[in-house]
């Protein structure tokens, strides 16, 4: 059944989705779009289309129930994460890891339970008997699906921007003379993410992203500075000689971790799962005195000290 057939003159979600996609497509000149922008805009248009149709079929009430399920899952996940920390602290795992895993499990269970209850208690749009009621159910559900798809697209852009910034750091490090001498190269995934981020920044999403990114620009600046410090031997020496860095490096727990041969082997192998279960690392992470020392460390000042006299970074 064509969802827009009984109500001529009223735009259905399929038409609205294609119209949005067409407007986004027209906003870019033919020479301005690369494969990443084509992929992103096509995927975004498809998501908006699917979610609009799905929202129409589900109806506004079920969509509202799903929205409530999401909010409830987030709230219970936060509460469960806090409650789980003192209970599982004796296991020795980092408090943050325990909080995240417990919260994710509890949140997922709550969301599935509430969404399933809504599916049982409330009918779809096609099950509404009155024409005007069916129209309201479908249009409202479609509007919520459309809005939810736009939020998902926005979150995807933010995720690509964040991961692309980290990936760009890896790419920059691979270009240093030290990395080339040691035969180190950036991973294909890092190269793709860095190019994806650059494409979105220079495309039609760039202006929107700069105005709506909740992550402070200071964070991205710190990542860039860290990359420049790590890629230069002289900068690393200055960073290590910074007074605050020396206080951290001379802490007995930090010294013990640096000298532990098993930790060194796991780092070389890239066995980060094994590092998470290492008892010495767990003891250091859960040490309140060391946590306070790390929190008081002025990272940006140490980076500025290390980069003093170095030319500004250049962007590709």
Secondary structure, DSSP 8 states (H G I E B T S, - for coil): --TTTTSTTS--HHHHHHHHHHHHHHTS-TTS--HHHHHHHHHHHHHHHHHHHHHHHH-HHHHHHHHHHHHHHHHHHHHHHHHHHHHHGGG---HHHHHHHHHHHHHHHHHHHHHHHHHHHS--GGG--SHHHHHHHHHHHHHHHHHHHHHHHHHHHHHHHHHHHHHHHHHHHHTSHHHHHTT----HHHHHHHHHHHHHHHSTHHHHHHHH--S-HHHHHHHHHHHHHHT-HHHHHHHHHSHHHHHHHTSHHHHHHHH-HHHHHHHHHT-HHHHHT-HHHHHHHT-HHHHHHHHH--HHHHHHHHHTT-------
